[in-house]
Amino acid sequence: MAATPHDALDQVAGWPVGQAAVAVLRVEPPVGDGVGPVATVAPVATVGTAGAVGHPFPWASVTKPATALAILVAVEEGTLSLDEPAGPPGSTVRHLLAHASGLGPEGGGALAAPGARRIYSNGGYRMLAELLADQAGLPFDEYLQEGVLDPLGMTATRLDHGARGGAAAAGLVGPVVDLAALAAEWAQPTLVSPATHRSAVSVQFPGIAGVLPGFQRFDPCDWGLGVEIRGAKQPHWTGPANSPATFGHFGRSGSFLWVDPVAGLACVGLSDRPFGPWAARAWPVLADAVLSSLSDRHPPR
């Protein structure tokens, strides 16, 4: 008998956590003319869930894809430009979104020239939020709410201003059903144009090396605009069966979001145990099980 998504998700009950929640979505590629926002999209289907799907968990750095969407919405509105100066001298909004500005992890002075190294930076996202608030004349949390959370129906998610790393970098708290809505948007955009989406999920500043937090240094260490791109990284928090085009993010709180556009699948998870060796072991196993049970488009590796 063929495996089912529920078979894959059964393993979540065995994770060494108090509570966890996972959702798997089947998604289709975006459709549209590449200029304006997508007019027609295929329905996103949630094909399986496990755990406490309505319980609010901290998202930690999985906040960054939501913040990045707010920035991209502002770019399309003309409030910001991806290539306007932001951050250290020579850096732009694009550099900050892609962790290529040279800023250190928490900001401060530059540790490298813009575009020279991939340095994961909470400080860069705090700068983006400040720039957006200044240019829009609206507090960042209000812009995020009105521009991203409300349109996506993420009604149970809030921004914790006391979050370690800063609200714009790590402050969202909400249930996995809302995180699934964010994943669906990243898989199949409705808030930004297909052209902007393609740019966001394409490698920015290709060929530069950096450290993937919680893992190791990779050369190259690929990122898009707000999401990490799997590429050839191994070990990784997604599965060996995930395509190199897979993109997403994980967080210190034990949270993750990935979209595999080759497989046409997305998976999100939240838990009450911080990321650590347990997650580095469990998440790739889950990803491979999900892909094995659901993907009818994934080529053999």
ZIURKA-V409700 format. One line per field, one symbol per residue. ss: DSSP state (H for helix, E for strand, - for the rest). A space follows every 10 residues. Layout:
ss=???
//
This chain:
ss=----HHHHHH HHHH-----E EEEEEE---- ------E--- ----EEEEEE E-----EE-H HHHHHHHHHH HHHHHHH--- ----E----- -EHHHHH--- --EE--EEEE -------E-- -HHHHHHHHH HHHHHH---H HHHHHHHHH- -------EE- ------HHHH -EEE-HHHHH HHHHHHH--- --EHHHHHHH ---------E E-----EE-- --E----EE- ---------- ------EEEE E---EEEEEE ----EEEEEE E-----HHHH HHHHHHHHHH HHHH------ -
//
